[in-house]
Amino acid sequence: MGKILINKTIAITRSESNNTEFIRLVKQEGGIPISLPTMKLIPIDSQQFLEKFSQFCSKQYHYYLFMSPNSVNLFFKLVRENNLTPLLEQQLSKCDVIAIGPSTRKRLESNNVLVKWQPSDYSTFGILSLLKKLSVKPGTRIMIPRSGASNSFLKDKLDSMSIILDEFYIYYPQVETSNQTWIDFSKQIKMNKVQAIIFTSPSAVRYFFSIMQVVLPGFKRHVNEIEALISIGPNTTRELKSKDIFPVESDEHTIRGTVQLVNRIFSKK
């Protein structure tokens, strides 16, 4: 059987530096990968991190929860820069660590962190299901280092269960500036030379729209003509639908899962 994506161009809302798995999987099937950098991550300054982390360390947590590889990378970078590794190790020795999915788990393990739990559904809904399965009691305290642009869905749900979620905003995303990659991409979709786009997060959707409005006014018509529009998970799907884009959602909320979905879509054509 031939390669399914032969000569098909597959774009994803991720920068090339964080995209080795996607590039490998698409090339493996004969496809042409395009990495679209939608955002840059601006970490909080060291003094602010030090003050906030010291406050959180005065509390006893039952769980540390990590929702993305980016949050792991930036959190541990700031911990090391502020010489807080012994304090963090002390914290983690007294609680269980939860990773939302395999990529996040891999980043934690590369930082010598034992991951105790991972939901079977790699999404916010999966986290909630996992906590219910663990029979987490009211008053349980959870720490989550995360983006300052995160929505309140998880906190609202846990509040309703009387579970205390302390959100530690360690970075804020900003829209990436349009560059030659985006200009070239806009020319390709205008000429119907892009066969699929994978959207990786609600923030990536918002920033994708913001950049495309600059480089190609009226781009939405071209996007809607693309054969496969893929969402990595339910929150991303909701964001796309709010902009009148109706994607196919991956059952497995990972990069591998989205590429497998692209393969299935084109294998039927």
Beta strands, then each sheet from edge to edge (+ up, - down):
strand 1: 9-12
strand 2: 32-35
strand 3: 39-43
strand 4: 63-66
strand 5: 96-99
strand 6: 141-147
strand 7: 164-175
strand 8: 196-199
strand 9: 228-231
strand 10: 248-249
sheet 1: 2+ 1+ 8+ 9+ 10+
sheet 2: 3+ 7- 6- 4- 5-
end
